[in-house]
C-alpha cells in the first residue's frame, strides 16, 4: 500500500486515518468515489468515538446508510442548484433522508454467521440508493 508505519505513528489519528483511506480507496476522482471516502471517514469516526463499538451487523448497516447518504447529497445539492430549492429545504430533505435511511437499513439482512456477501451488500446498497434518489426527486421537484 505504500504506507510507512514509522511515519504514520508520528501523525495525529485524523491524519493517519486520511492517509490509510487514501492508500486503500485512492483519490476521489468521481462523485461516487468521493461519497465512498466520505462515508468511510464518517463511519470510522462514529465507530472509533463510540463508548462501545457496535456489533458487526449494526456497523455494516450504519456504513451502508452513510454511503447512501453521501451519494444522495449530490442529488440534494443539484436540487438546490437546478430546481431553485433553498438551503433550508435542502437541509430539511437531508434530515428526512437520514431518518428514512436509519429505518430502511434495519431491513438489510446481515448474517452474523460467517461472512456477509460483498455482492449482496453491493446489490442492496444499489437498490436502496435508487429508492433514496426517487424519494429525493419526488420531494424536491
MDAnalysis code that builds the backbone (N, CA, C; Angstrom):
import MDAnalysis as mda
import numpy as np

u = mda.Universe.empty(423, n_residues=141, atom_resindex=np.repeat(np.arange(141), 3), trajectory=True)
u.add_TopologyAttr("name", ["N", "CA", "C"] * 141)
u.add_TopologyAttr("resid", np.arange(1, 142))
u.add_TopologyAttr("resname", ["UNK", "UNK", "UNK", "UNK", "UNK", "UNK", "UNK", "UNK", "UNK", "UNK", "UNK", "UNK", "UNK", "UNK", "UNK", "UNK", "UNK", "UNK", "UNK", "UNK", "UNK", "UNK", "UNK", "UNK", "UNK", "UNK", "UNK", "UNK", "UNK", "UNK", "UNK", "UNK", "UNK", "UNK", "UNK", "UNK", "UNK", "UNK", "UNK", "UNK", "UNK", "UNK", "UNK", "UNK", "UNK", "UNK", "UNK", "UNK", "UNK", "UNK", "UNK", "UNK", "UNK", "UNK", "UNK", "UNK", "UNK", "UNK", "UNK", "UNK", "UNK", "UNK", "UNK", "UNK", "UNK", "UNK", "UNK", "UNK", "UNK", "UNK", "UNK", "UNK", "UNK", "UNK", "UNK", "UNK", "UNK", "UNK", "UNK", "UNK", "UNK", "UNK", "UNK", "UNK", "UNK", "UNK", "UNK", "UNK", "UNK", "UNK", "UNK", "UNK", "UNK", "UNK", "UNK", "UNK", "UNK", "UNK", "UNK", "UNK", "UNK", "UNK", "UNK", "UNK", "UNK", "UNK", "UNK", "UNK", "UNK", "UNK", "UNK", "UNK", "UNK", "UNK", "UNK", "UNK", "UNK", "UNK", "UNK", "UNK", "UNK", "UNK", "UNK", "UNK", "UNK", "UNK", "UNK", "UNK", "UNK", "UNK", "UNK", "UNK", "UNK", "UNK", "UNK", "UNK", "UNK", "UNK", "UNK", "UNK", "UNK"])
u.atoms.positions = np.array([
    [0.811, -1.193, 0.000],
    [0.000, 0.000, 0.000],
    [0.853, 1.254, 0.000],
    [2.109, 1.117, 0.300],
    [2.970, 2.284, 0.301],
    [2.902, 3.110, 1.572],
    [2.422, 2.515, 2.645],
    [2.342, 3.235, 3.920],
    [3.596, 2.973, 4.739],
    [4.135, 4.014, 5.321],
    [5.293, 3.912, 6.195],
    [4.781, 3.947, 7.630],
    [4.880, 2.820, 8.331],
    [4.343, 2.740, 9.689],
    [5.030, 3.707, 10.643],
    [6.315, 3.939, 10.440],
    [7.023, 4.910, 11.271],
    [6.462, 6.310, 11.083],
    [6.227, 6.662, 9.823],
    [5.643, 7.979, 9.530],
    [4.235, 8.075, 10.110],
    [3.443, 7.022, 9.917],
    [2.071, 7.034, 10.439],
    [2.045, 7.225, 11.947],
    [2.974, 6.583, 12.643],
    [2.965, 6.657, 14.107],
    [3.252, 8.068, 14.616],
    [3.862, 8.905, 13.789],
    [4.159, 10.281, 14.198],
    [3.030, 11.256, 13.856],
    [1.997, 10.770, 13.209],
    [0.894, 11.637, 12.780],
    [-0.270, 11.571, 13.756],
    [-1.103, 12.582, 13.706],
    [-2.315, 12.577, 14.535],
    [-3.263, 11.494, 14.017],
    [-4.154, 11.005, 14.872],
    [-5.105, 9.982, 14.418],
    [-5.893, 10.412, 13.182],
    [-6.287, 11.671, 13.111],
    [-7.061, 12.154, 11.956],
    [-6.246, 12.039, 10.663],
    [-4.977, 12.449, 10.707],
    [-4.131, 12.385, 9.517],
    [-3.804, 10.928, 9.183],
    [-3.605, 10.091, 10.207],
    [-3.388, 8.664, 9.967],
    [-4.560, 8.077, 9.185],
    [-5.757, 8.371, 9.663],
    [-6.966, 7.862, 9.017],
    [-7.036, 8.322, 7.564],
    [-6.768, 9.587, 7.319],
    [-6.816, 10.121, 5.955],
    [-5.808, 9.419, 5.052],
    [-4.602, 9.204, 5.553],
    [-3.569, 8.541, 4.749],
    [-3.933, 7.081, 4.463],
    [-4.463, 6.390, 5.452],
    [-4.858, 4.991, 5.254],
    [-5.994, 4.900, 4.236],
    [-6.967, 5.780, 4.353],
    [-8.091, 5.767, 3.409],
    [-7.612, 6.121, 2.006],
    [-6.733, 7.110, 1.881],
    [-6.188, 7.447, 0.564],
    [-5.450, 6.254, -0.039],
    [-4.696, 5.534, 0.791],
    [-3.932, 4.394, 0.293],
    [-4.828, 3.225, -0.110],
    [-5.924, 3.025, 0.598],
    [-6.777, 1.866, 0.307],
    [-7.856, 2.163, -0.726],
    [-8.444, 3.340, -0.667],
    [-9.533, 3.676, -1.591],
    [-9.015, 4.471, -2.776],
    [-7.979, 5.274, -2.561],
    [-7.428, 6.080, -3.640],
    [-8.025, 7.471, -3.663],
    [-7.595, 8.224, -4.641],
    [-8.088, 9.587, -4.802],
    [-9.532, 9.548, -5.278],
    [-10.292, 10.509, -4.854],
    [-11.703, 10.584, -5.237],
    [-11.824, 11.366, -6.538],
    [-11.736, 10.650, -7.665],
    [-11.821, 11.295, -8.963],
    [-13.225, 11.333, -9.527],
    [-14.153, 10.725, -8.852],
    [-15.542, 10.634, -9.320],
    [-16.442, 10.871, -8.115],
    [-17.635, 11.435, -8.307],
    [-18.525, 11.668, -7.159],
    [-18.823, 10.406, -6.339],
    [-18.921, 9.250, -6.998],
    [-19.156, 8.007, -6.251],
    [-17.960, 7.656, -5.373],
    [-16.747, 7.900, -5.897],
    [-15.538, 7.652, -5.100],
    [-15.492, 8.587, -3.900],
    [-15.843, 9.842, -4.142],
    [-15.861, 10.813, -3.049],
    [-16.876, 10.396, -1.991],
    [-18.048, 9.947, -2.428],
    [-19.089, 9.512, -1.482],
    [-18.592, 8.334, -0.650],
    [-17.907, 7.386, -1.292],
    [-17.378, 6.230, -0.564],
    [-16.331, 6.665, 0.458],
    [-15.429, 7.551, 0.061],
    [-14.403, 8.027, 1.001],
    [-15.033, 8.769, 2.169],
    [-15.961, 9.656, 1.860],
    [-16.610, 10.441, 2.914],
    [-17.382, 9.531, 3.863],
    [-18.092, 8.552, 3.307],
    [-18.838, 7.606, 4.143],
    [-17.891, 6.804, 5.028],
    [-16.767, 6.402, 4.466],
    [-15.788, 5.631, 5.238],
    [-15.270, 6.453, 6.412],
    [-14.903, 7.692, 6.146],
    [-14.390, 8.570, 7.209],
    [-15.446, 8.781, 8.289],
    [-16.666, 9.131, 7.877],
    [-17.731, 9.396, 8.854],
    [-18.046, 8.154, 9.678],
    [-18.108, 7.009, 9.016],
    [-18.429, 5.779, 9.738],
    [-17.311, 5.405, 10.718],
    [-16.077, 5.497, 10.267],
    [-14.965, 5.169, 11.167],
    [-14.927, 6.103, 12.367],
    [-15.184, 7.381, 12.153],
    [-15.217, 8.313, 13.286],
    [-16.292, 7.893, 14.278],
    [-17.457, 7.544, 13.774],
    [-18.558, 7.133, 14.650],
    [-18.182, 5.896, 15.454],
    [-17.597, 4.911, 14.786],
    [-17.223, 3.663, 15.468],
    [-16.113, 3.914, 16.481],
    [-15.102, 4.666, 16.074],
    [-13.954, 4.888, 16.955],
    [-14.276, 5.772, 18.153],
    [-15.239, 6.664, 18.006],
    [-15.586, 7.561, 19.105],
    [-16.673, 7.000, 20.016],
    [-17.265, 5.889, 19.634],
    [-18.328, 5.295, 20.450],
    [-17.743, 4.720, 21.736],
    [-18.505, 4.815, 22.814],
    [-18.076, 4.204, 24.074],
    [-17.925, 2.701, 23.908],
    [-18.875, 2.104, 23.211],
    [-18.845, 0.675, 22.913],
    [-19.054, 0.508, 21.414],
    [-18.114, -0.126, 20.722],
    [-18.300, -0.313, 19.287],
    [-19.568, -1.129, 19.006],
    [-20.267, -0.816, 17.908],
    [-21.483, -1.560, 17.595],
    [-21.151, -2.977, 17.139],
    [-22.112, -3.888, 17.264],
    [-21.904, -5.232, 16.716],
    [-21.676, -5.141, 15.202],
    [-21.003, -6.121, 14.615],
    [-20.671, -6.057, 13.186],
    [-21.870, -5.820, 12.272],
    [-22.986, -6.492, 12.534],
    [-24.142, -6.322, 11.641],
    [-24.698, -4.900, 11.715],
    [-24.661, -4.294, 12.883],
    [-25.112, -2.905, 13.040],
    [-24.123, -1.974, 12.337],
    [-22.847, -2.254, 12.482],
    [-21.821, -1.442, 11.841],
    [-21.974, -1.476, 10.319],
    [-22.236, -2.651, 9.768],
    [-22.426, -2.772, 8.321],
    [-23.638, -1.966, 7.878],
    [-24.733, -2.101, 8.589],
    [-25.942, -1.337, 8.238],
    [-25.684, 0.167, 8.319],
    [-25.000, 0.591, 9.370],
    [-24.714, 2.017, 9.532],
    [-23.805, 2.536, 8.419],
    [-22.822, 1.719, 8.024],
    [-21.944, 2.128, 6.927],
    [-22.727, 2.250, 5.623],
    [-23.577, 1.274, 5.340],
    [-24.395, 1.321, 4.123],
    [-25.256, 2.586, 4.123],
    [-25.876, 2.890, 5.255],
    [-26.711, 4.095, 5.347],
    [-25.877, 5.348, 5.095],
    [-24.691, 5.409, 5.659],
    [-23.830, 6.586, 5.469],
    [-23.381, 6.706, 4.017],
    [-23.063, 5.590, 3.392],
    [-22.622, 5.604, 1.997],
    [-23.754, 6.109, 1.093],
    [-24.940, 5.593, 1.299],
    [-26.088, 6.036, 0.506],
    [-26.366, 7.516, 0.771],
    [-26.273, 7.920, 2.020],
    [-26.499, 9.325, 2.357],
    [-25.507, 10.218, 1.612],
    [-24.243, 9.843, 1.629],
    [-23.221, 10.650, 0.957],
    [-23.464, 10.698, -0.551],
    [-23.881, 9.585, -1.148],
    [-24.206, 9.577, -2.575],
    [-25.400, 10.488, -2.854],
    [-26.353, 10.491, -1.968],
    [-27.582, 11.263, -2.157],
    [-27.366, 12.762, -1.995],
    [-26.333, 13.147, -1.261],
    [-26.064, 14.577, -1.083],
    [-25.824, 15.280, -2.418],
    [-25.242, 14.562, -3.369],
    [-25.012, 15.140, -4.694],
    [-26.346, 15.539, -5.316],
    [-27.335, 14.653, -5.240],
    [-28.660, 14.946, -5.795],
    [-29.334, 16.085, -5.042],
    [-29.183, 16.102, -3.734],
    [-29.793, 17.186, -2.959],
    [-29.198, 18.545, -3.330],
    [-27.902, 18.593, -3.506],
    [-27.272, 19.859, -3.898],
    [-27.666, 20.243, -5.324],
    [-27.854, 19.249, -6.189],
    [-28.321, 19.530, -7.549],
    [-29.726, 20.123, -7.509],
    [-30.561, 19.636, -6.595],
    [-31.918, 20.179, -6.457],
    [-31.852, 21.648, -6.068],
    [-30.902, 21.975, -5.246],
    [-30.738, 23.378, -4.849],
    [-30.285, 24.216, -6.038],
    [-29.336, 23.685, -6.790],
    [-28.760, 24.450, -7.894],
    [-29.693, 24.538, -9.107],
    [-30.342, 23.428, -9.454],
    [-31.103, 23.402, -10.708],
    [-32.600, 23.575, -10.533],
    [-33.113, 23.289, -9.355],
    [-34.560, 23.386, -9.166],
    [-34.942, 24.499, -8.197],
    [-33.980, 25.360, -7.898],
    [-34.270, 26.542, -7.101],
    [-34.674, 26.277, -5.664],
    [-34.213, 25.181, -5.086],
    [-34.536, 24.891, -3.689],
    [-33.663, 25.742, -2.783],
    [-34.221, 26.157, -1.663],
    [-33.455, 26.931, -0.690],
    [-32.577, 25.994, 0.126],
    [-31.587, 26.572, 0.794],
    [-30.736, 25.746, 1.653],
    [-31.559, 25.138, 2.784],
    [-32.555, 25.860, 3.271],
    [-33.426, 25.312, 4.326],
    [-34.178, 24.081, 3.825],
    [-34.668, 24.122, 2.596],
    [-35.367, 22.967, 2.032],
    [-34.415, 21.783, 1.876],
    [-33.208, 22.070, 1.428],
    [-32.213, 21.006, 1.265],
    [-31.840, 20.426, 2.625],
    [-31.650, 21.280, 3.628],
    [-31.316, 20.802, 4.979],
    [-32.426, 19.915, 5.533],
    [-33.674, 20.326, 5.336],
    [-34.807, 19.520, 5.801],
    [-34.840, 18.171, 5.068],
    [-34.592, 18.199, 3.765],
    [-34.566, 16.957, 2.988],
    [-33.438, 16.041, 3.464],
    [-32.284, 16.611, 3.823],
    [-31.170, 15.808, 4.352],
    [-31.573, 15.111, 5.645],
    [-32.207, 15.855, 6.550],
    [-32.636, 15.251, 7.827],
    [-33.652, 14.140, 7.582],
    [-34.609, 14.388, 6.688],
    [-35.617, 13.375, 6.381],
    [-34.972, 12.144, 5.758],
    [-34.014, 12.367, 4.867],
    [-33.321, 11.253, 4.226],
    [-32.550, 10.434, 5.254],
    [-31.825, 11.104, 6.140],
    [-31.050, 10.376, 7.154],
    [-31.973, 9.552, 8.046],
    [-33.099, 10.127, 8.454],
    [-34.069, 9.382, 9.274],
    [-34.630, 8.187, 8.505],
    [-34.978, 8.394, 7.248],
    [-35.516, 7.308, 6.424],
    [-34.479, 6.195, 6.271],
    [-33.217, 6.576, 6.009],
    [-32.165, 5.575, 5.843],
    [-31.953, 4.757, 7.112],
    [-31.987, 5.402, 8.265],
    [-31.818, 4.666, 9.527],
    [-32.867, 3.575, 9.657],
    [-34.102, 3.911, 9.285],
    [-35.175, 2.907, 9.355],
    [-35.022, 1.859, 8.249],
    [-34.691, 2.319, 7.054],
    [-34.653, 1.419, 5.899],
    [-33.557, 0.371, 6.017],
    [-32.383, 0.744, 6.482],
    [-31.283, -0.223, 6.530],
    [-31.487, -1.285, 7.602],
    [-32.411, -1.060, 8.512],
    [-32.680, -2.089, 9.522],
    [-33.226, -3.362, 8.883],
    [-33.774, -3.236, 7.669],
    [-34.325, -4.402, 6.975],
    [-33.278, -5.149, 6.157],
    [-32.041, -4.630, 6.118],
    [-30.981, -5.341, 5.400],
    [-30.642, -6.603, 6.180],
    [-30.654, -7.716, 5.493],
    [-30.326, -8.997, 6.119],
    [-28.805, -9.136, 6.155],
    [-28.247, -9.054, 7.338],
    [-26.808, -9.221, 7.521],
    [-26.609, -10.440, 8.394],
    [-25.946, -11.429, 7.844],
    [-25.716, -12.648, 8.610],
    [-24.651, -12.402, 9.667],
    [-24.859, -12.952, 10.829],
    [-23.841, -12.855, 11.874],
    [-22.981, -14.115, 11.895],
    [-23.324, -15.060, 11.055],
    [-22.545, -16.291, 10.927],
    [-21.739, -16.214, 9.633],
    [-20.462, -16.484, 9.707],
    [-19.643, -16.455, 8.503],
    [-19.416, -15.042, 8.005],
    [-19.330, -14.930, 6.684],
    [-19.048, -13.637, 6.071],
    [-20.249, -13.154, 5.278],
    [-20.623, -11.897, 5.465],
    [-21.670, -11.355, 4.603],
    [-21.136, -11.275, 3.170],
    [-21.968, -11.527, 2.216],
    [-21.567, -11.462, 0.819],
    [-21.407, -10.005, 0.396],
    [-20.231, -9.679, -0.106],
    [-19.975, -8.321, -0.577],
    [-20.914, -7.997, -1.734],
    [-21.125, -8.964, -2.620],
    [-22.011, -8.723, -3.760],
    [-23.438, -8.463, -3.299],
    [-23.913, -9.230, -2.312],
    [-25.269, -8.999, -1.802],
    [-25.393, -7.607, -1.188],
    [-24.384, -7.194, -0.427],
    [-24.416, -5.853, 0.164],
    [-24.348, -4.770, -0.908],
    [-23.530, -4.988, -1.934],
    [-23.444, -4.013, -3.028],
    [-24.780, -3.913, -3.758],
    [-25.413, -5.059, -4.008],
    [-26.721, -5.058, -4.673],
    [-27.762, -4.340, -3.823],
    [-27.766, -4.625, -2.525],
    [-28.728, -3.991, -1.628],
    [-28.471, -2.483, -1.545],
    [-27.204, -2.100, -1.495],
    [-26.862, -0.677, -1.456],
    [-27.355, 0.025, -2.713],
    [-27.154, -0.603, -3.864],
    [-27.619, -0.010, -5.123],
    [-29.141, 0.130, -5.124],
    [-29.832, -0.890, -4.640],
    [-31.299, -0.848, -4.604],
    [-31.786, 0.283, -3.688],
    [-31.216, 0.372, -2.498],
    [-31.652, 1.397, -1.541],
    [-31.257, 2.792, -2.033],
    [-30.114, 2.900, -2.699],
    [-29.720, 4.192, -3.268],
    [-30.753, 4.644, -4.292],
    [-31.208, 3.721, -5.125],
    [-32.255, 4.053, -6.091],
    [-33.521, 4.535, -5.410],
    [-33.906, 3.848, -4.335],
    [-35.090, 4.266, -3.573],
    [-34.889, 5.670, -3.003],
    [-33.701, 5.906, -2.450],
    [-33.407, 7.213, -1.843],
    [-33.454, 8.320, -2.894],
    [-32.881, 8.066, -4.056],
    [-32.874, 9.087, -5.101],
    [-34.282, 9.374, -5.611],
    [-35.122, 8.346, -5.696],
    [-36.523, 8.573, -6.095],
    [-37.237, 9.431, -5.050],
    [-36.980, 9.154, -3.772],
    [-37.587, 9.969, -2.716],
    [-37.127, 11.419, -2.795],
    [-35.846, 11.604, -3.036],
    [-35.302, 12.960, -3.128],
    [-35.931, 13.699, -4.303],
    [-35.976, 13.039, -5.451],
    [-36.542, 13.691, -6.637],
    [-38.010, 14.016, -6.431],
    [-38.741, 13.124, -5.801],
    [-40.163, 13.375, -5.543],
    [-40.340, 14.537, -4.570],
    [-39.455, 14.615, -3.595],
    [-39.584, 15.656, -2.576],
    [-39.007, 16.995, -2.963],
    [-38.199, 17.034, -4.018],
    [-37.563, 18.297, -4.390],
    [-37.979, 18.779, -5.768],
    [-38.912, 18.090, -6.407],
    [-39.318, 18.536, -7.750],
    [-40.480, 19.496, -7.676],
])
